[in-house]
Amino acid sequence: MSETGKVNHSFDEDSNWFIRQMSSRKRVLPTFAHACRTVTDRTEKDLDKLIENHARDKTFDEQGRLESYVVEEGFAKRHAILQRAFDDFAIFSVSLPKMAAVSVVSLFDAFLSRTLRNVYKAKPEILNSCTRQITFTELMEFGSIENAREFIIDKEIETLLRDSHIAQFEWLSKRLDVKLTNLPSWKDFIELTERRNLLVHADGRASTHYIETCKKYDIKIDPSISPGSRLIITPEYYTNACNCVAEIGLKLAQVLWRKLIPSELEDAEGSYIEICYDLLIQHDYKLAEKMLSLSVEKAFKKVNAESSFYMTMNLAIAFKGQEKSKELKQLLDTIDFSALSSKFKLANFVLTDQYDDAATLMRKIGNSEEVSEVNYTEWPLFRWFRKTDQFKMAFKDIYGRDFVIVKGPLIFDDSEDSDGLAPTRPDTNSPLN
């Protein structure tokens, strides 16, 4: 607690650190995996070429696969080097997805550690029930009660992080009187953390405990999996794992921040909207939907009605980005746009592909602060509209010049459909942050 009575926490900074770390893991792994496979294939071709040209006494199995051969004299060293290189790259190619999956869970653990520290700062009385003891000598070495307190917090966090993830959430739920296991990705999170333990300790082979845990929590797994079965990390599984952990971690931070420091609702909401905005900028619509689904829950408090509309519009953008037409229509049908300002009416026209009406409203809004030139250029809302003739003509009528898309060097998952706009942080005056 600071001298002003304000809690010195870092919920916002830690959440942004977490999502940047997660984005890096999710976005870059496929590139490294592809590069690793390319090198492996190249090494295998070099090895096959050497065998083809400088090996004799070849034998093949019934499927026509090479079983054995003798390398000509003078090429044994070259063969050994290529064989070792191929083995190393092949092993790493298989191991890379496993290591990445382990890294994702480790990242959550690091974020949970930071979040727990914020919890202790916001609610220091939690330590009142702590039974950990320190000697008088240790206390003297700390030099102050505050240093001793920090030592105890470190030990409490270390102890909790050694426990299972299920136990960790049970501890948080009990101590803070919040329900945390009803999140949509909770079951996926349990399965992932159990699989992580097997990747680290059992070379990724299923155990009886893993199978029983999945049954206990009604987690669907391949029925063919039995003790000893190897659990594969597919690209789809890895992406879902990243989204699952990001959702669980960020929602956890939001729930605890709002619960422990209700006076900072506006700050918490601003952090939440900014993170979701950045996800939309990156075209990460699936994760954005998972995050924004929290905003439609009745228990999720909003600063005001306008901020509620902003979040609803962002959820609508996430639906549109995934071509979820049914969900998009159902969401927009819950809003009476006739009673809202022009910026929200414009959003509705754009989201429902009513581009002629959108262009007409653009001209009516004109060169005003309600929807600015920067907004038209940067908002994810206008991603699809920007490509139309209606938008380009209206933009020229308003600003007296052609709208030009600036191609950037950024790589998007759906780059072939990208508008090439460089992502920026939302401006505080943007009505659809």
Secondary structure, DSSP 8 states (H G I E B T S, - for coil): --TTS-----HHHHHHHHHHHHHHHHHHHHHHHHHHHHHHHHHHHHHHHHHHHHEEEEEE-TTS-EEEEEE-TT-HHHHHHHHHHHHHHHHHHHHHHHHHHHHHHHHHHHHHHHHHHHHHHH-GGGGGG------HHHHHHH-SHHHHHHHHHHHHHHHHHHS-HHHHHHHHHHHHT---TTSTTHHHHHHHHHHHHHHHHSTTB--HHHHHHHHHTT----TT--TT-B----HHHHHHHHHHHHHHHHHHHHHHHHHH-GGGHHHHHHHHHHHHHHHHHTT-HHHHHHHHGGGGSTTS--SSHHHHHHHHHHHHHHHHHTT-HHHHHHHHTTS-GGGS-HHHHHHHHHHTT-HHHHHHHHHHH-SSSSS-HHHHHH-GGGTTGGGSHHHHHHHHHHHSS-------S---TTGGG----------TT-TT-
